[in-house]
Each structure stands twice: as structure tokens, then as C-alpha cells.
Amino acid sequence: MMPDYQALQDALRGAGAAADAAEVHGTLCGMLSANLGSGEMRWLQEIFPEAGETLPAGEARRLLDEVFAETRTQLADALLGFQMLLPDEDDALTARVDALGHWCQGFLYGLAVAGVTDPSRLPADSAEILKDFSDIAGAGFEVEDDEASETAYVEILEYVRVGVLLVSEELQPLKGPSRLH
């Protein structure tokens, strides 16, 4: 089970992480999607660039280990059970939109860390998705706290979730059981 977003956010802040929980999870997803499956130490070094070889221990490390294991399992799930680590739906819409932007920024960064630096060399669908993720990451748009904005957020969230699965599948076509059976 994925740790609670706010618990991870607090632990990261206390441990001096370079990014928030959404961006940290996005970075991991990008790295795993580009086949850095055994790259937990590399991921941790990206989160704590100032730490060198002395990575945090305690609660932050425990939660990050859980996030790594659960995310790797979810991304390999043939039943598409992947979920992004973002604030709860009870949080303000502006906070959720900001976190989604940070998540997309982290995903793009994770892909770059893993060597995927030129989206134009990817299949057309993945290249378009990554362009959209870049737009979402840099949007910084204003949202109204109303039903239409909430609906739009949920639709964008699902687009990003499915987009991650597609990019991951196109970068690693042989993972998990075949979906053709």
C-alpha cells in the first residue's frame, strides 16, 4: 500500500529533500518507466543531492522504501492498478493542481535521469504525452473551486495516469504478463 501523501511530504521536508512528495513520486515513475527498475539508490540520490553517500534514515527512508516498492509493483501491474501519489481529494483544488504539475515535472526529470532526453525519438503517442506533461508542469494556471474545475482536474489526472502507463509500456514493452491473452 502506498504511504499517505502528507506523511511523506512531512518526512521529506524534515529530511531536507530537494523536492515535494508529488515531484519525488513523479521522478521515481519516470525512472522506472525508462527501465531503471533497480535504481532505488539513484532515485534517493536525486531526491537528496546534497547528502552524497549519507542518505537519510528513519521515517523518511522507511516511507521512501515503501513508495519505491509499491510504485514498482503498480507500474508492472497488468491490470493497470497504477495510482499517482498526490494530495487527497479533500485538499484544496489549487493544492492538487499544483501537486499534479510538480508530479509531471518530476516524471519528465526522472525520464531524463534515465537517459530519455529526446521525446521526438519516442513513438508518436509517447512524444505527444510528454509534451502534454511539460505543458501541465509549466501551466501554473488559476482554478476556480467549482464543479467544472473539479471535473477538469479529474479528467486531466486520469489522462496523466493512463499516459504514464502508455509511456512505460512503450519504453518497456515486455514487462508483466501479456495483455493479448
C-alpha positions in Angstrom: 0.0 0.0 0.0 1.2 3.5 -0.9 2.1 5.7 2.1 0.0 8.7 2.9 0.9 11.8 0.8 1.0 14.2 3.7 3.1 11.8 5.9 5.6 11.5 3.1 5.6 15.3 2.5 6.3 15.9 6.1 9.1 13.3 6.3 10.7 14.7 3.1 10.6 18.2 4.4 12.1 17.1 7.8 14.9 15.2 6.0 15.8 18.1 3.7 14.6 16.7 0.4 15.1 18.7 -2.7 11.5 18.2 -3.9 8.0 17.7 -2.6 6.2 14.3 -2.4 4.5 14.7 -5.7 7.7 15.5 -7.6 9.6 12.7 -5.8 7.0 10.2 -6.9 6.9 11.6 -10.4 10.7 11.3 -10.6 10.5 7.7 -9.5 7.8 6.9 -12.0 9.9 8.4 -14.8 12.9 6.5 -13.8 11.0 3.2 -13.5 9.2 3.8 -16.8 12.6 4.2 -18.5 13.7 0.9 -17.0 15.8 1.9 -14.1 14.0 -0.7 -12.0 16.9 -1.4 -9.7 17.7 2.3 -9.3 16.4 3.0 -5.8 19.8 4.3 -4.7 20.0 6.5 -7.8 16.5 7.8 -7.1 17.3 8.6 -3.5 20.4 10.5 -4.6 18.3 12.6 -6.9 15.9 13.4 -4.0 18.8 14.2 -1.6 21.5 15.6 -3.9 23.4 17.2 -1.0 23.5 14.0 1.0 26.2 12.3 -1.0 26.5 8.7 0.3 24.8 9.6 3.6 21.2 9.2 2.7 18.5 9.9 5.3 17.4 7.1 7.6 14.4 6.8 9.9 10.8 7.7 8.9 11.7 9.3 5.5 13.7 6.3 4.4 11.1 3.9 5.6 8.4 5.7 3.6 10.5 6.1 0.5 11.3 2.4 0.6 7.5 1.7 0.7 6.9 4.2 -2.2 9.6 2.6 -4.3 8.3 -1.0 -3.8 4.7 -0.1 -4.3 5.3 2.0 -7.3 7.4 -0.6 -9.0 4.6 -3.2 -8.3 1.9 -0.8 -9.6 3.7 0.1 -12.8 4.2 -3.6 -13.6 0.6 -4.4 -12.9 -1.1 -5.9 -16.0 -4.5 -4.8 -14.5 -3.4 -1.1 -14.7 -3.7 -0.5 -11.0 -1.2 2.4 -11.1 -2.0 5.4 -9.0 -0.1 8.7 -8.6 0.9 9.9 -5.2 -0.9 13.2 -4.9 -2.8 15.1 -2.2 -6.2 13.7 -1.2 -9.4 14.9 -2.8 -10.3 16.7 0.4 -7.4 19.1 -0.1 -8.0 22.4 -1.9 -8.2 22.1 -5.7 -5.4 24.6 -6.1 -3.0 22.5 -4.0 -3.9 19.4 -6.0 -3.4 21.1 -9.3 0.0 22.4 -8.1 1.0 19.0 -7.0 0.0 17.5 -10.3 2.2 20.0 -12.1 5.1 19.0 -9.7 4.3 15.3 -10.4 4.6 15.8 -14.2 7.8 17.9 -13.7 9.2 15.0 -11.7 8.2 12.4 -14.3 10.0 14.3 -17.0 13.0 14.7 -14.8 13.0 11.0 -14.0 12.9 10.1 -17.7 15.8 12.5 -18.3 17.9 11.0 -15.4 17.3 7.6 -17.0 18.5 8.8 -20.4 15.2 9.6 -22.2 16.1 13.2 -23.2 14.7 13.5 -26.7 10.9 12.8 -26.8 11.0 13.0 -30.6 12.8 9.7 -30.7 9.9 8.0 -28.9 6.7 6.7 -30.6 4.4 9.5 -31.6 1.8 8.8 -28.8 4.5 8.9 -26.1 6.1 12.0 -27.6 2.7 13.8 -27.5 2.0 12.7 -23.9 5.4 14.0 -22.8 4.7 17.4 -24.5 1.4 17.5 -22.7 3.1 16.6 -19.4 5.5 19.5 -20.0 2.6 21.8 -20.6 0.9 20.6 -17.3 4.2 21.0 -15.4 4.6 24.6 -16.6 1.0 25.7 -16.6 0.6 27.4 -13.3 -3.0 28.2 -14.1 -5.7 29.6 -11.9 -8.6 27.3 -11.0 -11.9 28.1 -9.5 -13.1 26.0 -6.7 -16.2 24.8 -8.6 -17.7 21.7 -10.1 -16.4 22.4 -13.6 -12.8 22.9 -12.4 -13.0 19.7 -10.3 -14.3 17.7 -13.3 -11.5 19.1 -15.5 -8.9 18.2 -12.8 -10.2 14.6 -12.6 -10.1 14.3 -16.4 -6.5 15.6 -16.5 -5.5 13.4 -13.7 -6.8 10.3 -15.5 -5.1 11.4 -18.7 -1.8 11.7 -16.9 -2.3 8.3 -15.2 -3.0 6.5 -18.4 -0.3 8.4 -20.2 2.3 7.2 -17.7 1.1 3.6 -18.4 1.4 4.1 -22.1 4.8 5.7 -22.0 6.0 3.0 -19.6 4.7 0.3 -21.9 6.3 1.8 -25.0 9.6 2.1 -23.2 9.4 -1.4 -21.7 7.1 -3.5 -24.0 7.9 -6.8 -22.4 7.2 -6.2 -18.8 4.4 -8.1 -17.0 2.1 -10.7 -18.4 1.0 -10.3 -22.0 -2.2 -8.3 -22.4 -3.1 -10.3 -25.5 -4.3 -13.3 -23.7 
